[in-house]
């Protein structure tokens, strides 16, 4: 008996033999069922010319359009998505934990700061305390320690994921440790970009108001007096004042000399000099001597205005002046002061380099944090958090020591700020390779 047509229905096969007889065969037991109403089955038509008597044809009728479920086009492109579900999950955990930790820290800092400056804050107007001090102090403090809190954040929430076996599940699903690092670095990039913009352009103007408040109500650290001030106004022109008072903007026993090589060309002296906000220096009771070989020309007068490329902040340097300048202003100030022969610029150079070094530290500490906390340990995440805090404090201590070397002149400010990053980069590479295995 040659089978010419065969149609599947569940585990049964419907057969039509050469005598046009229908029968159903259960393939599991090879039994024949004759109690099935074959007249209700619609058999698709097949061209008999393309079939031989011994051929077996299996056809599946098309699914009616009423029961067809169209898949959304987005599912067809899911493999092309740049951010996977686990990427979004880790980024959300990273950023959420980071901002929560920062807010928690700021709340504690505010309590201690109020307790320390309570007398001054009771004296100062409440409006200035809130809007002039705290509104500018909190972003400054948060930005200073943001890279270290990135590290603590990574340690905390990654240890929690590992403790719940979520990291194991991700790696078991075929995600490599290198691929797992991607959402961490994306989150660190977002935080680093934000802190860099704040440090370069936004926080320095805010520090002006914060430092003004502390100088007025807490403790005045502003330098308003200077003695024996000598600086180079421009190449070949030297200025000297025996004393300058910034409260009255008045200097005494002013002298300015102009040289042509080693030869003195002219000399201006004045009993006192005043500075105004337009950048003008007014000389009172002045004397001008001009030298031409052995000939000398003398001129006297009561008042003369001069435009000198000098400001009081060029020679009256306070402790926190470097924090009130944006990075372009800081770079310009450093170059101008070096051209004038001013020494003791290490604090300004350290501040300039610190803003970039702390941004790079966010990536280094993120790699270290993930490498340390990605494994589930018997002691729980408390051990990982303890290691993270220890490394955080060691990083701060290391940076403080290298800054001291720069101030003492043993190293350059750039090298002093980048030495901790170089050392911790080596540690990050070692821990990453160990964790990837």
C-alpha positions as CSV (number, residue, x, y, z in Angstrom):
1,X,0.0,0.0,0.0
2,X,1.7,3.2,-1.1
3,X,1.1,6.3,1.0
4,X,0.5,9.4,-1.1
5,X,-0.5,11.9,1.5
6,X,0.3,12.3,5.1
7,X,-0.8,15.1,7.5
8,X,0.2,15.5,11.2
9,X,-2.4,16.2,13.9
10,X,-0.7,16.1,17.4
11,X,1.0,12.8,17.8
12,X,-1.3,11.2,15.1
13,X,-0.8,10.9,11.4
14,X,-3.7,11.0,8.9
15,X,-3.0,8.7,6.0
16,X,-4.7,8.3,2.6
17,X,-3.9,5.1,0.8
18,X,-4.1,4.3,-2.9
19,X,-7.7,3.2,-2.6
20,X,-8.8,6.7,-1.4
21,X,-9.4,5.3,2.1
22,X,-8.6,7.5,5.2
23,X,-7.2,6.2,8.4
24,X,-5.4,7.7,11.5
25,X,-2.3,6.0,12.9
26,X,-0.9,6.9,16.3
27,X,2.8,7.0,15.8
28,X,3.5,6.2,19.4
29,X,1.7,2.9,19.5
30,X,1.2,2.3,15.7
31,X,-2.6,1.7,16.4
32,X,-5.2,2.6,13.9
33,X,-8.1,4.9,14.8
34,X,-11.3,4.6,12.8
35,X,-13.6,6.6,15.0
36,X,-12.3,10.0,13.8
37,X,-14.5,12.1,11.5
38,X,-12.2,12.7,8.7
39,X,-14.8,14.7,6.7
40,X,-14.1,17.7,9.0
41,X,-10.5,18.0,7.9
42,X,-9.6,20.3,5.1
43,X,-6.9,18.8,3.0
44,X,-4.9,21.3,1.0
45,X,-4.6,20.5,-2.7
46,X,-1.3,19.2,-4.0
47,X,-0.3,18.9,-7.6
48,X,-0.1,15.1,-8.2
49,X,2.3,15.5,-11.1
50,X,5.0,16.5,-8.7
51,X,4.5,13.5,-6.5
52,X,5.4,9.9,-7.0
53,X,3.4,7.1,-5.4
54,X,6.1,6.3,-2.8
55,X,6.8,9.9,-1.8
56,X,5.7,11.2,1.6
57,X,4.6,14.8,1.9
58,X,4.3,16.7,5.1
59,X,2.5,20.0,4.9
60,X,1.5,22.4,7.6
61,X,-1.5,24.5,6.8
62,X,-1.0,28.2,7.1
63,X,-2.0,29.9,10.4
64,X,-5.2,31.9,9.9
65,X,-4.7,35.6,9.9
66,X,-7.1,36.0,12.8
67,X,-4.9,34.0,15.1
68,X,-1.5,35.4,13.9
69,X,0.3,37.6,16.4
70,X,2.6,40.2,14.9
71,X,5.9,40.6,16.7
72,X,6.9,44.2,17.3
73,X,9.8,45.4,15.1
74,X,11.8,46.5,18.2
75,X,12.2,42.8,19.2
76,X,13.8,42.1,15.9
77,X,16.4,44.7,16.6
78,X,17.1,43.9,20.2
79,X,20.5,42.5,19.3
80,X,21.4,45.9,17.9
81,X,20.7,47.9,21.1
82,X,23.7,49.6,22.6
83,X,22.4,49.4,26.1
84,X,21.1,46.1,27.3
85,X,18.8,45.4,30.2
86,X,21.6,44.5,32.6
87,X,23.5,47.7,31.5
88,X,20.5,49.9,32.4
89,X,20.1,47.9,35.7
90,X,23.7,48.4,36.8
91,X,23.8,52.1,35.7
92,X,20.6,52.7,37.7
93,X,22.1,51.0,40.7
94,X,25.4,52.8,40.4
95,X,24.0,56.4,40.0
96,X,21.2,55.8,42.6
97,X,23.6,54.5,45.2
98,X,26.1,57.3,44.5
99,X,23.7,60.2,44.9
100,X,22.1,58.6,47.9
101,X,25.5,58.3,49.6
102,X,26.4,61.9,48.7
103,X,23.2,63.2,50.2
104,X,23.7,61.1,53.3
105,X,27.2,62.4,53.7
106,X,26.2,66.1,53.1
107,X,23.5,65.7,55.8
108,X,26.2,64.6,58.3
109,X,28.6,67.3,57.2
110,X,26.0,70.0,57.6
111,X,25.4,68.9,61.2
112,X,29.1,69.0,62.1
113,X,29.6,72.3,60.3
114,X,26.8,74.0,62.1
115,X,28.1,72.7,65.4
116,X,31.6,74.0,64.6
117,X,30.4,77.5,63.4
118,X,27.4,77.9,65.6
119,X,28.4,81.2,67.1
120,X,29.2,82.8,63.8
121,X,26.0,81.5,62.2
122,X,23.9,82.9,65.0
123,X,25.5,86.3,64.4
124,X,25.2,86.3,60.6
125,X,21.9,86.8,58.9
126,X,20.0,83.6,58.2
127,X,19.6,84.4,54.5
128,X,23.4,84.8,54.0
129,X,24.0,81.6,56.0
130,X,21.7,79.6,53.8
131,X,22.1,81.1,50.4
132,X,25.6,82.5,50.5
133,X,27.3,79.8,52.5
134,X,25.6,76.4,52.5
135,X,24.3,76.8,48.9
136,X,27.9,77.1,47.8
137,X,29.6,75.0,50.4
138,X,27.7,71.8,49.8
139,X,28.5,71.5,46.0
140,X,32.1,72.3,46.8
141,X,32.4,69.6,49.4
142,X,30.5,67.0,47.4
143,X,32.7,67.7,44.3
144,X,35.9,67.4,46.3
145,X,35.2,63.9,47.5
146,X,33.1,62.6,44.5
147,X,35.8,60.2,43.2
148,X,36.2,58.6,46.5
149,X,32.5,58.2,47.0
150,X,32.4,56.6,43.5
151,X,34.7,54.0,44.9
152,X,32.7,53.4,48.0
153,X,29.5,53.2,45.9
154,X,30.9,50.6,43.7
155,X,32.1,48.5,46.6
156,X,28.7,48.8,48.4
157,X,26.2,48.0,45.6
158,X,28.5,45.4,43.8
159,X,29.0,43.5,47.1
160,X,25.2,43.5,47.5
161,X,24.8,42.1,43.9
162,X,27.4,39.5,44.6
163,X,25.8,38.5,47.9
164,X,22.5,38.0,46.1
165,X,24.3,35.9,43.4
166,X,23.3,38.4,40.7
167,X,26.9,38.8,39.5
168,X,27.2,35.0,39.2
169,X,24.0,34.9,37.2
170,X,25.3,37.5,34.8
171,X,28.6,35.7,34.2
172,X,26.9,32.4,33.9
173,X,24.6,33.7,31.1
174,X,27.7,34.3,28.9
175,X,28.6,37.9,29.9
176,X,32.3,38.3,30.2
177,X,33.9,40.2,33.0
178,X,35.2,42.7,30.5
179,X,31.6,43.3,29.2
180,X,30.4,43.6,32.7
181,X,32.8,46.5,33.2
182,X,31.1,48.6,30.5
183,X,28.1,49.9,32.5
184,X,30.4,50.6,35.4
185,X,32.7,52.8,33.2
186,X,29.7,54.5,31.6
187,X,28.4,55.5,35.0
188,X,31.9,56.6,36.1
189,X,32.2,58.7,32.9
190,X,28.9,60.5,33.6
191,X,30.0,61.3,37.2
192,X,33.5,62.3,36.1
193,X,32.2,64.6,33.3
194,X,29.8,66.3,35.8
195,X,32.5,66.8,38.5
196,X,35.0,68.1,35.9
197,X,32.6,70.8,34.6
198,X,31.8,71.8,38.1
199,X,35.4,72.0,39.2
200,X,36.6,73.9,36.1
201,X,33.9,76.5,35.7
202,X,31.0,76.4,38.2
203,X,32.3,75.9,41.7
204,X,35.1,78.6,41.6
205,X,32.7,81.5,41.2
206,X,30.6,79.9,44.0
207,X,33.7,79.7,46.2
208,X,34.0,83.5,46.0
209,X,30.7,83.9,47.9
210,X,31.5,81.1,50.3
211,X,35.0,82.5,51.2
212,X,33.6,86.0,51.6
213,X,31.1,84.7,54.1
214,X,33.7,82.9,56.2
215,X,36.1,85.9,56.1
216,X,33.3,88.2,57.3
217,X,31.6,86.0,59.9
218,X,33.8,83.1,60.8
219,X,37.5,83.9,60.5
220,X,39.2,86.4,58.2
221,X,41.9,84.7,56.3
222,X,42.2,87.4,53.6
223,X,45.6,89.0,53.2
224,X,45.1,92.8,53.2
225,X,48.6,94.0,53.9
226,X,52.0,93.5,52.2
227,X,55.5,94.7,53.0
228,X,58.5,95.0,50.8
229,X,56.6,94.1,47.6
230,X,58.7,93.7,44.5
231,X,57.6,92.2,41.2
232,X,58.2,92.5,37.5
233,X,55.5,94.5,35.7
234,X,56.6,93.4,32.3
235,X,60.0,92.3,30.9
236,X,62.5,95.0,31.8
237,X,60.2,96.9,34.2
238,X,60.4,96.3,37.9
239,X,58.2,97.8,40.6
240,X,58.6,98.1,44.3
241,X,56.5,99.3,47.3
242,X,57.6,99.4,50.9
243,X,54.0,98.7,52.1
244,X,50.5,98.3,50.6
245,X,47.1,98.4,52.4
246,X,44.3,96.8,50.5
247,X,41.6,98.2,52.8
248,X,42.5,101.7,51.7
249,X,44.0,100.6,48.3
250,X,47.1,102.7,49.1
251,X,50.8,102.0,48.7
252,X,53.8,103.8,50.1
253,X,57.3,104.6,48.8
254,X,56.6,103.5,45.3
255,X,59.4,102.9,42.8
256,X,59.4,101.7,39.2
257,X,62.5,101.2,37.1
258,X,62.9,100.4,33.4
259,X,66.0,98.6,32.1
260,X,67.4,98.0,28.6
261,X,69.4,94.9,29.2
262,X,71.6,95.8,32.2
263,X,71.3,99.5,31.6
264,X,68.9,101.7,33.6
265,X,66.8,103.8,31.3
266,X,64.3,105.5,33.6
267,X,63.1,105.6,37.2
268,X,59.8,106.8,38.7
269,X,59.4,107.4,42.4
270,X,56.3,108.5,44.4
271,X,55.5,109.1,48.1
272,X,52.3,107.1,47.7
273,X,50.2,105.3,45.1
274,X,46.5,104.5,44.9
275,X,44.7,101.8,43.0
276,X,41.1,102.0,41.7
277,X,38.7,99.4,40.4
278,X,39.4,100.5,36.8
279,X,42.9,99.2,37.1
280,X,44.6,102.6,37.3
281,X,47.4,103.5,39.7
282,X,47.6,107.1,40.7
283,X,51.0,108.4,41.8
284,X,51.1,111.3,44.2
285,X,54.2,113.7,44.5
286,X,56.1,111.8,41.9
287,X,59.6,112.2,40.3
288,X,60.6,110.9,36.9
289,X,64.3,110.5,36.1
290,X,65.3,109.6,32.5
291,X,68.9,108.6,31.8
292,X,70.7,108.9,28.4
293,X,74.3,108.0,29.0
294,X,75.7,110.6,31.5
295,X,72.7,112.9,30.8
296,X,69.8,112.9,33.2
297,X,66.4,114.5,32.7
298,X,64.4,115.3,35.8
299,X,60.6,115.9,36.0
300,X,58.4,116.4,39.0
301,X,54.6,116.6,39.6
302,X,51.8,116.2,42.1
303,X,49.5,113.6,40.4
304,X,49.9,111.3,37.5
305,X,47.7,108.3,36.3
306,X,49.4,105.2,35.0
307,X,48.0,102.0,33.6
308,X,50.1,99.2,35.0
309,X,49.4,95.6,34.3
310,X,49.3,94.8,38.0
311,X,46.5,94.0,40.4
312,X,46.7,93.8,44.2
313,X,45.9,90.0,44.0
314,X,49.2,89.6,42.1
315,X,51.2,90.3,45.2
316,X,48.6,89.8,48.1
317,X,48.1,86.1,48.0
318,X,45.5,84.7,50.4
319,X,45.2,81.0,51.4
320,X,42.2,80.1,49.3
321,X,42.7,82.4,46.3
322,X,43.3,79.4,44.0
323,X,39.9,78.0,44.7
324,X,38.1,81.2,43.5
325,X,39.5,81.0,39.9
326,X,38.2,79.0,37.0
327,X,40.8,76.8,35.4
328,X,41.4,79.1,32.4
329,X,41.8,82.0,34.9
330,X,44.1,79.9,37.0
331,X,46.3,78.9,34.1
332,X,46.6,82.5,32.9
333,X,47.4,83.7,36.5
334,X,50.1,81.0,36.9
335,X,51.8,81.9,33.6
336,X,51.6,85.7,34.3
337,X,53.1,85.3,37.8
338,X,55.9,83.1,36.5
339,X,56.7,85.7,33.9
340,X,57.0,88.3,36.7
341,X,59.3,86.1,38.7
342,X,56.9,85.5,41.5
343,X,57.7,82.4,43.6
344,X,55.5,80.2,45.9
345,X,52.9,79.3,43.2
346,X,52.8,75.6,44.2
347,X,49.3,75.9,45.7
348,X,47.9,77.4,42.5
349,X,49.6,74.7,40.4
350,X,48.5,71.9,42.7
351,X,44.9,73.2,42.5
352,X,45.0,73.2,38.7
353,X,46.4,69.7,38.4
354,X,44.2,68.4,41.2
355,X,41.0,69.1,39.2
356,X,42.1,66.8,36.4
357,X,43.7,64.2,38.5
358,X,40.7,63.7,40.7
359,X,38.5,63.2,37.6
360,X,40.8,60.4,36.3
361,X,40.7,58.8,39.8
362,X,37.0,58.1,39.3
363,X,37.8,55.5,36.6
364,X,40.7,54.0,38.4
365,X,38.8,53.5,41.7
366,X,35.8,52.1,39.8
367,X,37.9,49.3,38.3
368,X,39.4,48.6,41.7
369,X,36.0,48.6,43.4
370,X,34.4,46.2,40.9
371,X,37.5,43.8,40.9
372,X,37.4,43.6,44.7
373,X,33.6,43.2,45.3
374,X,32.5,41.1,42.3
375,X,33.0,37.8,44.1
376,X,30.8,36.5,46.8
377,X,32.8,36.0,50.0
378,X,31.9,34.1,53.1
379,X,32.1,37.2,55.4
380,X,29.5,39.1,53.4
381,X,29.8,42.6,52.0
382,X,31.2,44.0,55.3
383,X,34.7,42.8,54.4
384,X,34.5,44.5,51.0
385,X,33.3,47.7,52.5
386,X,36.1,47.6,55.1
387,X,38.7,47.1,52.3
388,X,37.1,49.9,50.3
389,X,37.3,52.4,53.2
390,X,40.9,51.4,53.9
391,X,41.9,52.0,50.3
392,X,40.0,55.3,50.2
393,X,41.8,56.7,53.2
394,X,45.1,55.4,51.9
395,X,44.5,57.3,48.7
396,X,43.7,60.5,50.5
397,X,46.8,60.0,52.7
398,X,49.0,59.3,49.7
399,X,47.8,62.4,47.9
400,X,48.4,64.6,51.0
401,X,52.0,63.3,51.3
402,X,52.8,64.0,47.6
403,X,51.3,67.5,47.9
404,X,53.7,68.1,50.8
405,X,56.6,67.0,48.6
406,X,55.5,69.5,45.9
407,X,55.2,72.4,48.3
408,X,58.7,71.6,49.7
409,X,60.0,71.6,46.1
410,X,61.0,67.9,45.9
411,X,58.6,67.2,43.0
412,X,56.7,69.2,40.5
413,X,53.0,69.9,41.2
414,X,51.9,67.8,38.2
415,X,53.9,64.8,39.2
416,X,52.8,65.1,42.8
417,X,49.1,65.0,41.9
418,X,49.5,62.1,39.4
419,X,51.7,59.8,41.5
420,X,48.7,58.4,43.5
421,X,46.8,57.8,40.2
422,X,49.9,56.0,38.7
423,X,50.3,53.7,41.7
424,X,46.6,52.9,42.0
425,X,46.4,52.3,38.2
426,X,49.0,49.5,38.7
427,X,46.8,48.1,41.6
428,X,43.7,48.3,39.4
429,X,45.4,46.4,36.5
430,X,46.5,43.6,38.9
431,X,43.1,43.3,40.6
432,X,41.3,43.4,37.3
433,X,43.3,40.5,35.8
434,X,42.9,38.5,39.0
435,X,39.1,39.0,39.0
436,X,38.7,38.3,35.3
437,X,40.1,34.8,35.8
